[in-house]
Amino acid sequence: MTELYSSTPTAPSRRTTLRAAGGGTLLLGLGLGLAGCRSAVSEAEAPAGKAATEPKRGGTLTVAVNSDFTPSLLFAQSGQSLQHRLVYNTLTRYDDRLEPQPELATSWEYAQDGRSITLKLRTGVTYHDGRPFTADDVIFAVKNLQNPLRAAQLRATAAAVTGFEKRGDHELVLKLAHPVNNLFDLFEFMILTDRNSVEDAVAGKRLIGTGPFTLTRWSPGAGLSFARNEKYWQPDRPYLDAVEFRVVPQADALLSSLRTGQSQLSFGVPGKNLAVVASTPELAISEYTTGGGAYYLGVNTTVAPLDDKTVRQALARAVDRERILKQVLGGYGLASATPWPKSSPAFTEAGRTHYTYDPGKARELLKSAGHTRLDLPLLHINLPGDTAVAEAIQYDLKQIGVHVTLQPTDPATAQKNLISQKMPGLWTMSHGFAQVQPSTLAVSAYPFNEAKNTSRFRSAAYTKVVREAWTTPGTGARANALRQQITDTLLDEAFIIDLVIRGSVQVSAKKLHGVTLNKFAYLNLDDAYLAG
């Protein structure tokens, strides 16, 4: 049995805090191998018992976000998932080594054949309405993600759970149809909602969880308000009295909000504005591998001539990834033709550099496919940072004779189109799921899902290798070979063209301490406080 006794989720140790002082240098880190860069020591890496300041109780934290909460997407991981961990807990949480740590599950034991897992659940936990948390809530959470009417990733992993055996209120056996190697991805992704009010939650009427804060108000278009949960199961947490999410879609207004102290935290500052942040003494920049994602160019393989992989490969060679990284994203990230961050066991340098910027070769590939000019639409999210990425792609593609018309789209509509396979010929967004178990990307992420992906790409060979990779233990030569086959397929078929790996970039007031994200970019403020 795996017995884990820490009751507080572990802060990500690979978070690199970048501080700009009067004569200092902006440091770009995360161990991403960026030339001439080094990492500063973050608070999470400080020696034990030597916190930067003593935690201070009270106060309201204001978080500036660039898009509003969309209740119908409550169970779909997206840029709008930031608030999840304020209201809801999960069963477990990964540390930086992808080792699960306890949250509402305190210990677990796998059967030797990998066909079941026994969970011991935390006692003394109550929902915001006072109802006690029990094994029935875990059963409901799994079945909720199995529901095809929910917009949710990790459904395939949830669907692998085919039986439940309760052993009292706080012990539960999950029975599996077959072994899977990403069950703890599900446990960290799956928010434990109140089963009696879930329909109210997806309608935006009320959110009831076991988390550190209660939702007190949602003003559509303006933001969310949260108050401290006085009966939270973690003693003396949270430190903050309240949290406000303010919707500030304009980049200049968002930046001004942070620089003037109206907001103390944001993950939505466009890359081109980060240099301004770096020159502001009261602000700090941090980049996380935890919750990492990637910008990509998506291709609808049912739209001619994009049904020809030679054309798709031409597009993959036409985009200058390094320019996007430096000029659009402020240097934060890693130019890469594959989705994997360096922390992933699926990462290889050969895969990362497979599609080097080569417009001449791209034109040759197009010509070999019978084309010298193409005219295509390119959907993108109508936020400043996303628009800048789309414009960079538009410029690069034009150099090889591919003329794209930009289609700016609000975030909620773009996400719904992604889920329902209603994208035009080309689109650009960002994806996650490459920072956890590699099998999760291809069985659960909408752009990559082997059974139903946004590109409408289907391949019996792709399905076979993905399914085998998913059900094979995650270490060893066989697992490595399967991961490489998935990578080779993604590069060859080029239905998703990865551009830049980029973790969440946090801009915060220097007086704010203790902020972390989980692997799915859920904001954890259990230990957050304002000092000074």
Stockholm file with secondary structure:
# STOCKHOLM 1.0

chainA/1-532         MTELYSSTPTAPSRRTTLRAAGGGTLLLGLGLGLAGCRSAVSEAEAPAGKAATEPKRGGTLTVAVNSDFTPSLLFAQSGQSLQHRLVYNTLTRYDDRLEPQPELATSWEYAQDGRSITLKLRTGVTYHDGRPFTADDVIFAVKNLQNPLRAAQLRATAAAVTGFEKRGDHELVLKLAHPVNNLFDLFEFMILTDRNSVEDAVAGKRLIGTGPFTLTRWSPGAGLSFARNEKYWQPDRPYLDAVEFRVVPQADALLSSLRTGQSQLSFGVPGKNLAVVASTPELAISEYTTGGGAYYLGVNTTVAPLDDKTVRQALARAVDRERILKQVLGGYGLASATPWPKSSPAFTEAGRTHYTYDPGKARELLKSAGHTRLDLPLLHINLPGDTAVAEAIQYDLKQIGVHVTLQPTDPATAQKNLISQKMPGLWTMSHGFAQVQPSTLAVSAYPFNEAKNTSRFRSAAYTKVVREAWTTPGTGARANALRQQITDTLLDEAFIIDLVIRGSVQVSAKKLHGVTLNKFAYLNLDDAYLAG
#=GR chainA/1-532 SS CEECCCCSCCCCTTCEEEECCTTCCCCCCSSCCCTTCCCCCCGGGSCTTCCSSCCCCCCEEEEEESSCCCGGGTTSCSGGGTTHHHHCCCSEEECTTSCEEESSEEEEEECTTSSEEEEEECSSCBCTTSCBCCHHHHHHHHHHHHCTTSCCSSHHHHHTEEEEEECSTTEEEEEESSCCSCHHHHHHHCCCCCTTSHHHHHTTSCCCCSSSEEEEEEETTTEEEEEECTTCSSTTCCCCSEEEEEECCSHHHHHHHHHTTSCSEESCCCGGGHHHHHTCTTEEEEECSTTCEEEEEEECTTSTTTTSHHHHHHHHHHSCHHHIIIIISTTCSEECSSSCCTTSTTCCHHHHTSSCCCHHHHHHHHHHTTCSCEEEEEEEESSHHHHHHHHHHHHHHHTTTEEEEEEEECHHHHHHHHHTTCCCSEEEEEECCSSSCHHHHHHHCTTTCSSSCTTCCCCHHHHHHHHHHHHSCSSSHHHHHHHHHHHHHHHHHCSEEEEEEECCEEEEETTEECCEECTTCCEECTTCEECC
#=GC SS_cons         CEECCCCSCCCCTTCEEEECCTTCCCCCCSSCCCTTCCCCCCGGGSCTTCCSSCCCCCCEEEEEESSCCCGGGTTSCSGGGTTHHHHCCCSEEECTTSCEEESSEEEEEECTTSSEEEEEECSSCBCTTSCBCCHHHHHHHHHHHHCTTSCCSSHHHHHTEEEEEECSTTEEEEEESSCCSCHHHHHHHCCCCCTTSHHHHHTTSCCCCSSSEEEEEEETTTEEEEEECTTCSSTTCCCCSEEEEEECCSHHHHHHHHHTTSCSEESCCCGGGHHHHHTCTTEEEEECSTTCEEEEEEECTTSTTTTSHHHHHHHHHHSCHHHIIIIISTTCSEECSSSCCTTSTTCCHHHHTSSCCCHHHHHHHHHHTTCSCEEEEEEEESSHHHHHHHHHHHHHHHTTTEEEEEEEECHHHHHHHHHTTCCCSEEEEEECCSSSCHHHHHHHCTTTCSSSCTTCCCCHHHHHHHHHHHHSCSSSHHHHHHHHHHHHHHHHHCSEEEEEEECCEEEEETTEECCEECTTCCEECTTCEECC
//
